[in-house]
Amino acid sequence: MNGTLRERLEALGEAFWLRPGMLVLAGVLLGEGVVRAEGTEWLRSILPEGWIYAGGEAGARSLLSAVAASTIGVAGTVFSITVAALTLASGQMGPRLLRNFVRDGGNQAALGIFLGTFAYALVVLRTVRSTEEGAFVPHLGVTGALLLALVCVAMLVWFVHHVASGINVETVIALVHNDLCAALARLSLDRPDPPAPPPPTGGQVVALPEGGYLRALDEAALADWAAEAGVAVVLHVRPGDHVFRGVPVAQVVPDAGGDAVERVREALTLGPRQAAAQDLEFAVRQLVEVGVRALSSGINDPFTAMAVLDHLGDALCRLCGRHLAGAAVLRDGRAVLFRRVTDYDGLLDAMFHLVRQSGTGSAAVLIHLLDVLAAVLTAEDNPGRRAALLRHANLALAAGREGLRDRAALAALEARHAALPGGSGPLPSPS
């Protein structure tokens, strides 16, 4: 699946109205179908004897009206609870995590089932006629409304549990961690890309007349065109970057005229916010935001920051033995597309810089950061990556020496640093 298609599917997942709208449509079609099937023996035989509604026109109107009124009322309550949960999550864990709550299929399905039941009850209710109007009572339709009402009761109980557990910070961290691991598995390689030659210089400068975040990049299509045209494309942006109007986003060497501008514009998908489809650091930023907010003076929750560090370390351990994409895309052995990519050093910087800077005065966070780095160092055997991990360990030690006033805490931090794999001694037990 190419990046553009994945980005469009991701955008559909962020459309909160999509699932509820589909369930409302399903309710309308089901109501119409049940009314049209009234009187068929095979459909009646599905339900046990005595379950089919056997009352008259007045009772059918009352039951359907009660189901419609109650479900639309509960739907409003469900929507209010969802908005309250979003507000709480935005204040405690950051507004960028609202994406995960909006994409939550459970929240969308709960609202959709109540609205779908309301639409079903209305469709069936309009067919009920008294003796003066032609005497028609949709017994199967009323029975279906009762069954859907019971489903709504069960859904309401489940929804309360789902929202209560969904706003738990540990649950949110685990969900974002799963997104990060999926991105690492999707965007990393079993074998390293061949070394990239130096990108060419000069050529045709390409700028866009509009701005926005680069949500997706169709690298395959752009590389195929460059190979056919005999040119090389040097990109200055990568997914997740903000593209500014009139600022060059690429160079085409040699000059390929107006066709180059059109091809580059077609390959770049811009939007008002970032997307996770091709941006490896997207989930990292979400996790880091939770940790940084937890370390703010208003919240002061180092345990949440430590949980974030645990999940970041686990993601790095999953990356052991795998390789990040190279800077060049080849066609027939020739580099035709030069792109900006996330390297291992950049990934570590995105993971640890902000947490370390926010936790300078917290001995527990800095010591735990060294513990996480020690665990990753134990699993990682790449010399270059080990050097990058040790660089962050040195930065954590320097931050502790500058920010910690407790001598015992500083001594524990220095002992952790000295005991890193490859250091002077075994790793001390956690204090």
N, C-alpha and C positions, 0 to 999 in steps of 0.2 A: 504494500500500500504506500503510495507516494505521500510526501509531506502535505501537499495541498489538499488531497482528499481527507487525510487524517485531521487536518485543521478544520475542514468543513464539518466533519462528523463531531469534532469537539465543540464547535460552535452550536451545532444542533443540540448537543447535550446540555449546553448552558441556557437553552431556551426553556424557561420554567413552564411556559404555557403548552409545550408540545404534548407531553403525556396527558395532562388533564384534558386538553382539546381532543385528543384521540379517544379518550375514555368517554367523553361526552358524546362524541359521534357514535361510539359503540353503543351507548345507552339508547340513543335515538333509533338506531337501526335495530337493536334488539327489541325495543318496544314495538316498533312497526312490524317486525317479523313475527313476534308472538301474537299480536292481534290478528295478523293475516292467517296464522296457523290455528286459530281458534276453531275447535271442532274436530281436528284431526286426531284419530284414535291412537296412532303410534306415539304422538307427543304426550298424550295423556297417560299412556302406559309407562312412561319413564318414571313418573312420580308415584310413590306408594298410594294405595287406595285411601281416601279420606284426607289427603293433603291438599287436593285442589279446592280452591275457594268455591263454596256452594251457596253463598248469600245472594241477595238481590242488588238492585241498582243503587239504592241508598247506602247500603253498607259498602259497596265497591267505591262509591264516591268518597265516603268518609275515610276508608283505609288509604286510598291513593292520595287524598289530600293530606292526610297525616304524614304519610311517608315523604311526600314532596316537601312539606313545610319543615319537618324535622331535619331532613338531610341538608337542605339549603342552609338552615340555621347552624348545624354542626360544621358544614363546610366553611362558613364564616369564622367559626371558632378555630378550626384547623388552620385557616389562613392567618388568623391573629397570633396563634401560638408559633407558627413558622416565622412570622415577622419578629416576634419577641426573641426567638432563638437567634435569628440573624443579627439583631441588635446586640445581644449579649456576646455573641461570637466576635462581632466587629470590634467591640470595646475591649475585650479581654485578649483576643488572639490576633487581631489585625484585620482590616477590611479586605485584604487580598484573599483571605481564607473564605470569604463569602462565596467564592466560586464553588467550593466543595459542597456547601450547603445547598446552593441553587441547583447543582448537578445531581444532588441526591435523589435517586429514583424513588426511594421510599416516600419522601415528602411529596413528590409529584404524584405518585400513585394514590396516596391517601386522599389528597384533594380531588384527584380525578374520579375516584370511586364514589365519593359523596356527590359530586356534580353529575356524574353519569347516572347515578340512581335517581337524582332529581329529574334529569331529562327523561329518563325511562318512565317515571311515574306520570309526568306531564303528558307524554305521548299516549300512554294507555288511558289516562283520565279523559282525554278529549274524545275517546271512542265510546264512553259509557252513555247510553241513551235510556230514557225512561219509556214507559208504555206509550205515552203520547207521542214520543219522538221515534218510535220504531222498536223499542225493547231490545237493547243489546247490552249484555254484561260480559266483558272479557275475563272469564274465570281464570284462564291460564295466565293472563297478564297480571291480574291481581295477585295470584299465587307467586309469580315471579317477583313482584314488588315486595312481598313479605320476605321472600328469601334474600333479596338484595338488602333489605333493611337489617336482617340478621348479619349479613356480611359487613355492613357498615358498623354495626356494634362491635364486632370483632376487630375491624380495622381501627376503630377509635382507641380501643385498649392497646393494640399494637403500636399505634402512632404515638401515644403518650410515652410508652417505653422507649420507642425509637428516638424521640426528641430528647428525652432525659439522658440517654446514653450518648447521643450524637454530639451534645455540647460539652461532654467530658473532654478535658484537654488531652488526656492520654489517648482517647479514641481518635481525636483529630490528628494528633501526632502520628499515630499508627497509620491512618489513612494517607496522610501526605508522604510518609515513609514508603508505603506501597507504591505510590505514584513515582517516587524517586527511583525505586528499584526497577520498576517497569521501564522508566526512561533509560536507565543505565543498560538494561538488557537489550533495549531496542536500538540505542544509539552507539553502543560499543561493539567491538569486533573481536572475533576469535583470533585473527591474525592481524599484525600491524600493516597499515598501508605502506607502500614503498616511500622512501624519502622524497620529499617534494623539491624540485629545482627552484631556484630563485624566481619570483614572479617577474614578468616583463614590465618595463616602464614605458611611459608615454602613451600614445594611442588616443582613442576617443573617450572623453569623459562623459559619463551618463549620470544625470540627476533627474529626480522625479518632481513633477509639478504639485504633488500633494505630500503630506506628512502623515506620520502615525507609527505605531509599533509594527515591526516586522513579525508577523504571526507564522508565516510559512514561506519556505523557499523551495521551488521546484528545481532542484539541482540536476536531476536526470535530463529534463527537457532542455535546460539551458546548456548543459554540457553537450548534448546531442547536436543542438544548433551550432555551437561553437566548432565542433568537429566538422560538420558539414560545410560551414562557411570558411574554415581554415583560419580561425582567429583564436585568441585566448582571452578569457574574461577574468578580470581580477576584481573580486567583490570586496568592498570596504565595510560591509555590515553583515551581521549574522542574526538568526532568529532570536528575538528578545530585545534587540537594539531598537532605539527610536530613530526613525528616518526623518530628517528635517527637510522641509521643502527647499529645493534649489541646491542642497548640499550634495556633492557627488557620492553616489552609492557604488559605482563600478567604473572600471576602465576596460575598453575593448581594444586589443592590440592585434593587428593594425586596425585603423579606422574602417568600420563597416557601414557607415551611413545611418540613415533613419531606421533601417531594419534592426540594428543593434539596440536602439532605444526601446523599440516596441517589444523586442524579445526579453529584455531585462525587466521591463515593466510587467509583462505577463508572468514572469517567473516569481515575482515578489508579491506576496499577499499582505496588505497592510490592514490595520484595524486600530480601534481606540484603546485596546489593552493587550497585554502579552498573552501568549498561548503556550501550552505545554508540549505541543505535538513534536517540535524539533528543538526546543530550548532545554538543554540539559540542566541548566542552572535554575529553571523555573521552580521546581519542587524544593530545591536547596534554599532558595530565597524565602519560600513559605515556611519551611522549618526554622530557618534562622530568625525570621520575624517573630515566631512564637517564643523562641529563646530570648531574644532581645527585649521583647515586651515583658517577659517574666522577670527580667533583671532590672526593670525600671524601678525608680523609687516609689512609684504609686502601687506597684504590685509586690515587688521584692520576694520572688518565688524561685530560689536557686534550684529547687528540685525539678521544676519543669525544664529549666535550662540544662540540667544534667541529663534529663531524659532525651532532650533534643540531641545532645552530644552523643548519647548512646546510639541513636538511630543514624546519625551521620557516620559514626564509626562503622556501623554494620554495613551501610551502603558502600563505604570504601573497601571493606573486606570482600564484598561481593564483586568489586571491580578487580580484585587481584587475579592475575592471569589473563585478563582481557585488555583490550587496547582501544584507545579513543581514536576517532577518525582523523585522518591526515589532512593537511592543508590543500592538497591538490586532487582533482578528479581527472582520471586518465581515460582516454579513448584511443585504442590501438597503440598503446604505449606512449602517447603524447599527452602532456598536461594541457588540458583545454580550459579548466576552471580552477581558479585559485580562490579559496574561501577562508574566512576567519572561523576558527574552531576553538572549542574549549579544551585546553590542555590540562594535565594533571595539576600543575601549579595553580592555574586559574581556578580549578575546581576546589582545591584546598583553601585558597584565599576566600572564595565565596562562602565556604562552610564555616571558617573559624575566625576570620578577622573581626567581624562585628560582635560575635559572642565573646571573644577574648577582650575586646575593647570595653564592652559593656560590663564584663565581669572582673575588671581589674581589681576591684576592692573586695571580691569574694574569693576567699581561699578555697572553699569547697568546689567552686566552679573551675578554678584554675587547676587544682589537683586532679579533678575528674577529667579535665581536658588532657592532661598528661597521661592519665590512665588509658583513655581512649586511643591516644596516639601510640602508646606502648602496645596496645592490642593490635592495632593495624600494622605496626612495625614488625610484630611477630609473624603476621600472615603474609606480609609483602616482602618479596625477595628482589624486586627491581632496584638497582642501586640509585638511579635517578629519582625514583619515587621515595625511597627511604631518605634521601637527602632533603627532599621537599618536606617530608613529615618532620624530620629533625629541625628544620628551619622554624616550623611553627611551634615545636617544643621549646626552642630557644626564645622565641617571641613571648610565649606564655611565662617562662621564667623571668624574662626582663620585665614583663608587666607586673608580676608578683613582687619583684624587688622594688618596683616603683610605687605600687599601690597598697601593699600589705603593711600594716603597722604592727601586727601580732607576730612576734619573733618566732613563736612555736609554729605558727602556720607557715611562715616563710621557710623555716627549717624543714618542715614536712614537704613543701613544694620542691625545695632544692634536693631533698633525698629522692623524691620521685624522678626528678630530672636526671640525677646521677645514675639511677637504676634503669634507665631506658635500655631496651635491647641494643647491645653493642657498647653499653657504657661500662661503668666500673664494677657493677655488682648486680645481684638479683633484685628483682622488683619487690619492694616492701609490700607487706599486706596492707589493705586499705585501712585508714584510720577512722 
